[in-house]
C-alpha cells in the first residue's frame, strides 16, 4: 500500500481527524490522553456500524488487531489501516516485526514503549491533544488532533564533535568534511549505539547525524540526555535523501517524489523510507560519474563543488549553519 490517508473518527461528543503517511505510525502519551478511546471507537464501529453512533471515514478500511489469534487475523488483512492499542504484548515480538515488514497494511500503534524491532520514523511519532470544543447539535463536541512529539533542531556555529550513525558512505562523507574543518568525527556503528556515544562524549557541543526514517525507537532515550549534554540531532530521512534533495542528481519525477514520497513508496516493498531512497539513488546514478554505493562512497561525491552542494542543502533544511 502507498499514499497518505485522512482518517476521521467521530460521534456526537468526540472527533478525531488526522492523516497518516507511512506504514508505521506511533501514538504516544500517558493514560487518559485519548489513544485508547480512539481505538475503542473504531472497534465499536466495526462491531455495530452506524448503530454504534460512531462514524469512521477513510479511503481504506480501518481495522483493530488484538491479542489472541493476532497472527491469523493479521494474515487476513490486506491494504488496511491496522490500529493496535497499548497492552498488546505481541507488538514487541520478532514475529510481529517480520509480519509488518512483509505487509501491505499501514499500522497505527498506541504504545508508551519503544519498539526496537520496528524501524519507524521520528516524523511519525505523535501525541494526541484536545483543541477547543464547539457547540454541535446541542452538545459540546471535543476535537482531538495529533501533533509531532519531536521537531527539527537548528545547529548554529561549529560543533566540537560529530557523531554519525553508520560507518558507510554517510560517515565517509562527513568525516572528510570534518577533517577539513578540524572537527572530530566518529561513527557510532549503528543507531542503537548513539545514546552511549553521546553519554560518553566530553566535548561541549555535539552534533548527531542519523537517518530519521528509522530512528524513532531511539528518540526518547537519546532526548533524555538533553538535561546533561549539549547536543543537537540532525535527522534527515537518510544520507541518500540528502543527496537527492540537494539538487546534485537530476532525475525524472524526482521533484514529485521528494515532495510527496508516500505516493511512490510501496509499504510491502520498503519497510522504511530510507531503503526506498537508497534504491532510488543507486538506480538514478547507475553508470554515471556519481554512481552510488552505500558501503563505499564514490570519491566524486567528495569534490569540493559536490560537497558544498550537499552542505548547502543541509543548512537550508535545518535553517541553521551546520558547517561552512
Residue pairs with C-beta under 8 A, 6 or more apart in sequence:
1 23
1 60
1 79
1 104
1 105
1 106
1 266
1 267
1 268
2 262
2 263
2 264
2 265
2 266
2 267
3 262
3 263
4 19
4 20
4 21
4 260
4 262
4 263
5 19
5 20
5 58
5 59
5 60
5 81
5 106
6 17
6 18
6 19
6 57
6 58
6 59
7 16
7 17
7 18
7 19
7 20
7 56
7 57
7 58
7 62
7 81
8 15
8 16
8 17
8 55
8 56
8 57
8 58
9 15
9 16
9 38
9 41
9 42
9 45
9 54
9 55
9 56
9 57
9 62
10 16
10 54
10 55
10 141
11 41
11 52
11 53
11 54
11 55
12 53
12 136
12 137
12 139
12 141
13 139
13 140
13 141
13 142
14 37
14 41
14 141
14 142
14 144
15 141
15 142
15 143
15 144
16 34
16 38
16 41
16 128
16 144
16 145
17 143
17 144
17 145
18 126
18 145
18 146
20 81
20 106
20 108
20 124
21 124
21 262
22 106
22 120
22 121
22 123
22 124
22 262
22 265
22 267
22 273
23 100
23 103
23 105
23 106
23 107
23 267
23 271
24 100
24 106
24 107
24 109
24 118
24 119
24 120
24 121
24 124
24 216
25 106
25 107
25 108
25 109
25 120
25 124
25 126
26 109
26 111
26 115
26 120
26 124
26 125
26 126
26 216
27 35
27 38
27 108
27 109
27 110
27 111
27 126
27 127
27 128
27 146
28 111
28 112
28 125
28 126
28 127
28 149
29 35
29 112
29 127
29 128
30 112
33 127
33 128
33 129
34 128
34 130
34 144
35 85
35 86
35 110
35 128
36 85
36 86
36 110
38 83
38 110
38 128
38 144
39 64
39 83
39 84
39 85
39 110
40 85
41 54
41 56
42 54
42 56
42 62
42 63
42 64
42 83
43 64
44 52
44 54
45 52
45 54
45 55
45 56
46 56
46 62
46 63
46 64
56 62
58 81
60 79
60 80
60 81
60 106
61 79
61 80
61 81
62 80
62 81
62 83
63 77
63 80
63 81
63 82
63 83
64 82
64 83
64 84
64 85
65 73
65 74
65 77
65 82
65 83
65 84
65 88
66 73
66 84
66 85
66 88
67 88
67 89
67 90
70 88
70 90
70 96
71 95
71 99
74 82
74 99
74 103
74 105
75 99
77 103
77 105
78 104
78 105
79 104
79 105
80 105
80 106
81 105
81 106
81 107
81 108
82 105
82 106
82 107
82 108
83 108
83 109
83 110
84 91
84 107
84 108
84 109
84 110
85 110
86 110
86 111
86 112
86 113
90 96
91 109
91 111
91 115
92 113
92 115
92 117
93 117
94 117
96 117
97 115
97 117
97 118
100 107
100 118
100 271
101 271
102 268
103 267
103 268
104 267
104 268
105 267
106 267
109 115
114 217
114 218
114 220
114 221
115 217
116 192
116 217
118 216
118 217
119 213
119 214
119 216
119 217
119 271
119 272
119 274
120 214
120 216
120 217
120 272
121 212
121 213
121 214
121 215
121 216
121 237
121 272
121 273
122 150
122 212
122 215
122 216
122 219
122 235
123 148
123 212
124 216
125 148
125 149
125 150
125 216
125 219
126 146
126 147
126 148
126 149
127 146
127 147
127 149
128 144
128 145
128 146
128 147
129 144
129 145
129 147
130 142
130 143
130 144
131 143
131 144
131 145
132 143
133 140
133 141
133 142
133 143
134 140
134 141
134 143
135 141
150 219
150 223
152 235
152 317
152 318
152 319
153 232
153 233
153 234
153 318
154 232
154 318
154 319
154 320
155 207
155 232
155 234
155 318
155 320
155 321
155 322
156 320
156 321
157 205
157 321
158 181
158 183
158 205
158 323
159 183
159 203
159 205
159 206
159 207
159 322
160 183
160 184
160 203
160 204
160 205
160 206
161 183
161 184
161 185
161 186
161 201
161 203
161 205
161 206
161 207
162 174
162 178
162 183
162 184
162 185
162 186
162 206
162 207
162 208
162 209
163 186
163 187
163 188
163 194
163 197
163 198
163 201
163 206
163 207
163 208
163 209
164 170
164 171
164 174
164 175
164 185
164 186
164 187
164 188
164 209
164 210
165 187
165 188
165 190
165 191
165 194
165 208
165 209
165 210
165 211
165 215
166 187
166 188
166 189
166 190
166 211
166 239
167 187
167 189
168 294
168 295
168 296
168 297
169 239
169 292
169 293
169 294
169 295
169 296
169 297
169 301
170 209
170 239
171 185
171 187
172 296
172 297
173 239
173 297
173 301
173 302
173 307
173 310
174 185
174 209
175 185
176 302
176 307
177 185
177 307
177 311
177 323
178 184
178 185
178 323
179 185
181 323
181 324
184 203
186 197
188 194
188 196
188 197
191 210
191 211
191 214
191 215
191 218
192 218
194 208
194 210
194 218
194 222
195 218
195 221
195 222
195 225
198 206
198 208
198 222
198 225
198 229
198 231
199 225
199 228
199 229
201 229
204 230
205 230
205 231
206 229
206 230
206 231
206 232
207 231
207 232
207 234
207 322
208 222
208 231
208 232
208 233
208 234
209 233
209 234
209 235
210 218
210 233
210 234
210 235
211 235
211 236
211 237
211 238
211 239
211 274
212 235
212 236
212 237
212 238
213 237
213 238
213 241
213 272
213 273
213 274
213 277
214 272
214 274
215 235
222 233
223 233
225 231
234 314
234 318
234 322
236 242
236 245
236 314
236 317
237 261
237 273
237 274
237 277
238 273
238 274
238 277
238 278
240 274
240 277
240 278
240 280
240 281
240 292
240 294
241 258
241 273
241 274
241 277
242 310
242 313
242 314
242 317
243 249
243 281
243 292
243 301
243 310
244 251
244 254
244 258
244 277
244 280
244 281
244 284
245 258
245 313
245 317
246 309
246 310
246 312
246 313
247 309
247 313
248 290
248 306
248 309
248 310
249 281
249 284
249 285
249 290
251 280
251 284
254 284
256 263
256 264
257 264
257 280
261 273
261 276
264 276
265 273
265 276
269 276
270 276
270 279
278 294
281 292
282 292
282 293
282 294
285 291
285 292
289 298
289 300
290 298
290 300
290 301
290 306
291 298
292 298
300 306
301 307
301 310
311 322
311 323
311 324
314 322
314 323
315 321
315 322
315 323
